[in-house]
Amino acid sequence: MLNPKQRYVGKRGFEGYSIFTFSYTAKAIMECFIRGNAIFVLDADPEHWPEKNKQELRENPLAIWIPHQGDWYRRVREVLDLE
């Protein structure tokens, strides 16, 4: 629904995750479609993010962690400046 431009597929510790880039923002989304996981909105080159583990991503100020709880989709849209 966010109309991604490109998709990268995670490997190693990020199997199940995909990274999406967009033509309308420099931010990227790292998403796992397995229930109970979260979305990370990334603020930099997406090719370097899979080198980090999930704890490092949660602690990094350039990554915003959005658990799949409540109105998470609205939060993603806000972080991408779509609302």
N, C-alpha and C positions, 0 to 999 in steps of 0.2 A: 504493500500500500504506500510505501515511501519512495517508490520508483528508484531503486538503486541503479548505479551506472556499472558497477563491477562487483564481483563476489570472489573472495578468497576462502579456501577451505582449510580449517585448522588441522594440525598434525600434532604428534607427540601428546602432551598433556591437554591439548585443546581439541581432541577428536570430538566431533559433534558440534563444534562451534564453526560459524561462518562469519567472515568480516565483509561488510558491505560498504562501498564508497558511493558518493553521490555527486552529481554535477553541480548542485546548488549550494554545497557547503564543503569546507575542508575537513569537517568531522566525519568519522566513520562509526559504524555500529558493529560490535562483536556480539553475536546472538547465538544462543543454544536453544534449540526448539524442544528439548527434553523438559518435561514438567518439573518445576521446582528450581530451575536455574535462573539466570539473570541476563540482563543486557548490559553491556559496557558501551558507553558512548566515548569514543577515543578522539583525542585532539592532537593528531600528528600523523606521520606516515604509517599506514596500517601494516606494512610488511614487517615492522619491528615489534609489534605488540605480541604476536604469538611466542616470542622468546621469553616473555614474562610469565610467571605463574599467577594464579588467580589472586593470591594474597598480595603480591606486588602490584597488581592492577588496582585492587581496592585501596591501596595506600598511596597510589600515584595521583598527584593533583591534576594530571592531564587525562585521567580516565574517570568517568562518572559511572558508578555502579547503580543500576536500577533493577532491583529484584522484581520478579513477576508477581507482584502483589498490588492489590488496589487498582488504581487507575494508572498503571505503569505506561500504557501507550500514550496517554496525554503527557506524562512526564518526558518521555522520549521526544515527542513533538516539540515540547517547550525547550528542551536542551538543544535541539536542532534549529531553534528559532523559527518554527513553523506555526506557532500560536502566539 
